């Protein structure tokens, strides 16, 4: 079972890494498109019609990939002061419950955004010609990936305990865990 779980984690992490690269490229693309837009508007008083739409598409891509990476790295916003101080005894069940909620969020993202893709795939944005449904494809895919990440985090909770215990077992310091 451990080999299957590790292979599953490896596949999900590889998918996350792939989308992390895509997010970096979309950030660079957004920067370049906005730079072109501002330069053209400032110097030539005529910005290209496609620039705003393309920048928005890059931003949508970057934002939803950021959601997945935040869940993977456990850097999403959480109010933990009560749980860490007063509810130490139920911290593990609470963390597992939160991961189940994140799993449900991923399923809901996928199931509610997916139909829009199929309904709007033939409509096109006027400036770029990109199918409107593309805007809903990214949240659908990222919802699936959020769910997959939540599944292996739930497994880790059952196997290794709380997030705090997992950090101690991995030998990562608090500063390293938070990227300091």
C-alpha positions in Angstrom: 0.0 0.0 0.0 2.9 2.4 0.8 4.4 1.9 -2.7 1.1 2.7 -4.3 0.6 5.8 -2.1 4.2 7.0 -2.9 3.6 6.4 -6.6 0.4 8.4 -6.4 2.1 11.2 -4.6 4.9 11.3 -7.1 2.4 11.5 -10.0 0.4 14.3 -8.3 3.6 16.2 -7.4 4.8 15.8 -11.0 1.5 17.3 -12.3 1.9 20.1 -9.7 5.4 20.8 -11.0 4.2 20.9 -14.6 1.5 23.4 -13.7 4.0 25.4 -11.6 6.1 25.9 -14.7 2.9 26.8 -16.7 2.1 29.4 -13.9 5.6 30.9 -14.2 5.2 31.1 -18.0 1.8 32.7 -17.6 3.1 35.3 -15.2 5.9 36.2 -17.7 3.3 36.2 -20.5 1.0 38.5 -18.5 3.9 40.8 -17.8 4.9 41.0 -21.5 1.3 41.5 -22.7 0.6 44.3 -20.2 4.0 45.9 -21.0 3.1 45.9 -24.7 -0.4 47.2 -23.9 0.9 50.1 -21.8 3.7 51.0 -24.2 1.4 51.0 -27.2 -1.2 53.1 -25.4 1.3 55.6 -24.0 3.5 56.1 -27.1 1.1 55.4 -29.9 -2.3 56.2 -28.3 -3.7 52.9 -29.6 -3.5 49.7 -27.6 -4.0 46.3 -29.4 -7.5 44.9 -28.8 -6.2 41.5 -27.9 -3.9 42.6 -25.1 -6.5 42.9 -22.3 -8.1 39.6 -23.1 -4.9 37.8 -23.3 -3.6 39.3 -20.0 -6.9 38.2 -18.3 -6.5 34.7 -19.6 -2.9 34.5 -18.2 -4.2 35.9 -14.9 -6.9 33.3 -14.7 -4.4 30.6 -15.4 -1.9 31.9 -12.9 -4.6 32.4 -10.1 -6.1 28.9 -10.3 -2.7 27.2 -10.5 -1.8 29.3 -7.4 -4.8 27.8 -5.6 -3.5 24.3 -6.2 0.0 25.1 -5.2 -1.2 26.8 -2.0 -3.1 23.7 -1.1 -0.1 21.5 -1.9 2.2 23.6 0.2 -0.3 24.1 2.9 0.0 27.9 2.7 -3.6 28.7 2.4 -5.2 31.0 4.9 -6.3 29.3 8.2 -7.3 30.5 11.6 -5.3 28.2 13.8 -4.8 30.0 17.1 -7.9 28.3 18.7 -7.1 24.9 17.4 -3.4 25.0 18.4 -4.0 26.3 21.9 -7.3 25.0 23.2 -8.1 22.1 20.9 -4.8 20.1 20.9 -6.7 16.9 21.5 -8.8 17.2 18.4 -6.3 18.8 16.2 -5.8 15.8 14.0 -9.5 15.2 13.3 -9.9 18.9 12.7 -7.1 18.9 10.1 -8.5 15.8 8.4 -11.9 17.5 8.3 -10.4 20.6 6.7 -8.7 18.4 4.1 -12.0 16.7 3.3 -13.5 20.2 2.9 -10.7 21.0 0.5 -11.3 17.8 -1.4 -15.0 18.8 -1.6 -14.0 22.2 -2.9 -12.0 20.6 -5.6 -14.9 18.4 -6.7 -17.3 21.4 -6.6 -14.9 23.5 -8.7 -14.7 20.7 -11.3 -18.4 19.8 -11.4 -19.7 23.4 -11.5 -17.1 24.8 -14.0 -17.0 21.8 -16.3 -20.5 22.3 -17.9 -19.6 25.9 -18.8 -16.7 24.7 -20.8 -18.9 22.5 -23.0 -21.7 25.1 -23.3 -19.3 28.0 -24.3 -16.6 26.2 -26.3 -18.0 27.5 -29.6 -18.2 31.1 -28.5 -15.0 33.1 -29.0 -13.5 36.2 -27.4 -13.6 39.1 -29.9 -10.0 40.3 -29.5 -8.1 37.0 -29.5 -10.5 34.4 -30.9 -9.8 32.2 -27.8 -12.9 30.0 -27.0 -14.8 31.4 -24.1 -15.0 27.9 -22.6 -11.2 27.9 -22.1 -11.8 30.2 -19.1 -13.7 27.4 -17.5 -11.4 24.6 -18.5 -8.6 25.8 -16.2 -10.7 25.9 -13.0 -12.1 22.5 -13.9 -8.6 20.9 -14.3 -7.3 22.7 -11.2 -10.3 21.5 -9.2 -9.4 17.9 -10.1 -5.8 18.5 -9.1 -6.9 20.1 -5.7 -8.9 17.0 -5.0 -6.0 14.7 -5.9 -3.6 16.7 -3.6 -6.2 16.6 -0.8 -6.5 12.8 -1.1 -2.7 12.3 -0.5 -2.8 14.9 2.4 -5.6 13.0 4.0 -3.6 9.8 3.6 -0.6 11.5 5.2 -2.7 12.6 8.2 -3.9 9.0 8.8 -0.3 7.7 8.5 1.8 10.4 10.0 -0.5 12.5 12.2 -0.9 16.3 12.2 0.8 18.8 10.0 3.1 19.6 12.9 4.1 15.9 13.3 4.7 15.7 9.6 7.1 18.6 9.7 9.0 17.1 12.6 9.3 13.7 10.9 10.6 15.3 7.7 13.2 17.3 9.6 12.2 20.6 8.1 12.6 23.6 10.4 9.8 26.1 10.9 11.7 28.8 8.9 12.3 26.3 6.0 8.7 25.2 6.1 7.5 28.8 5.6 10.1 29.7 3.0 12.2 32.0 5.2 
